[in-house]
Each structure stands twice: as C-alpha cells, then as structure tokens.
Amino acid sequence: MNKQDVLKKAAAQAAIEFTLSRVCKSSIIGIGTGSTANHFIDLLAKCHQNFLGTVASSKISENRLRTNGIKVLDPNDVSELRIYIDGADEINSELKVIKGGGGALTQEKIICAMAKEFLCIADDSKWVKRLGKFPLPIEVIPMARNKVARELVLMGANPIWRQKFLTDNGNDIIDAHGLWPIENPGALETEINQISGVVTNGIFAKNSPDTVFIASPNQITTHIRQDKT
Ligand code: 5RP
C-alpha cells in the first residue's frame, strides 16, 4: 500500500466508527465509489450485522459489497438512507466538492440526495483552497456530446471526452479542464446542469457533505459544514 492509500484507509476506518455511531439494525447505508470507498466497504464487512443493508453508487461498488457478504438493495425499494459515505476528488474549506473521477457521479448524487447525512472521506491531497484543478467530470447523453462540449468552450473550459469509457447509465463523460479557480461552485453546478444533454456534473455544492474526514500522516481532521453547526 502506498502512502496515499494508507491515508485513504485511515479515513475509511474513522468513517466506520462514525457510521456505527449513527446506524441501528434497520438502517440502510449509501455507499460511494472509488479506492477510498473500497477501503470503507472492506472494513464494513466486519460489522454488517449492525445495519440492514446498503445501496451502491456503481456496479463496481455493488460487486465489492456482495463479495464482502454485505446486502445490497435497489434504491427504488428504499425511502431513506441513514448516511452516505463516499470519497472525493477535491474538497474546499466550505465543504464544496468535486466528484466523478470514477465516473459514478450521477448515481452518487442521487444516493447522496436520498441520505439524511453525507460523510465525505479523503486523504489530504484532496483538500484544496479552490476547486477546479481537477478536471470537472460531466455525464452527458452520447448524442449531445459535441454540442455540450461547444457550450463548455464558450464558458471558458477545455472539454476532453473520456474515450473508451461509458457510465453505468450508458452515457459519456466529458472532463472539463481549465475551469480553475471555480469562484462560485454552486452557480457553476447549476449553470452546467442547465445545458441540454447534460445529465449532471461532478460539483457537489447543493448536496455538499455534512462532515468531512481528512486523513494526513499524523491525524484525522474533522470538518463540519458551517450551516449545520
Ligand atoms: C467516483 C468518485 C470518487 O469518490 C473520487 O473519484 C475519489 O476517488 P478515490 O477515492 O479513488 O480517490 O467520485 O466517481
């Protein structure tokens, strides 16, 4: 395991303790996607008797949950999730986030919106002053890919099609480079989502985390969203 992975696992371990303090035997947990979420899934396997089941934000996470003996439910059969746990590509001090490096942003946003609480976990390389150095993932309907790309250019972005990749929904991903610094993540999230052909983009400003755990070599730092305190 490299140093970054050790930190991801430490954040996931802290998230296990936090999650167990929130759930009861009838609780359903939302599970994100990515290498940090994978650590969380592997650790969760040891305590699956403490909750009812999970919903997954991707086929990859679903398979990993099942392989670990954890029950996975269809989101359509669930009315509320007690908590959603996921990683991130960038997080700023206002706890606005960019996600979607793994291409699961649409399901992540849906599951996040179903959850009472969102816990985001990451190693310290993800903590940034301003969002946008990480190219912003945007899920698009395939027939609209070039049209959306042209509109992104007008907004000052350099859109790159993530070739040989299809989302779990059968759509394309455009990675919008050159948007740094994103001064108003909430406004940009809305503006891009209003382009016809866009399914959603990877800014989580509306659905920003309630709590963030950042793992650095000596500690886990907890950040709580201001309007929550
Ligand atoms: C997947 C995501 C991931 O949470 C994000 O890319 C972080 O991944 P990792 O935990 O592997 O660093 O949004 O769509």
Residues whose N, C-alpha, C, O or C-beta is under 5 A from the ligand:
A	BS01	5RP	T33 G34 S35 T36 A37 D86 G87 A88 D89 K99 G100 G101 G102 G103 A104 L105
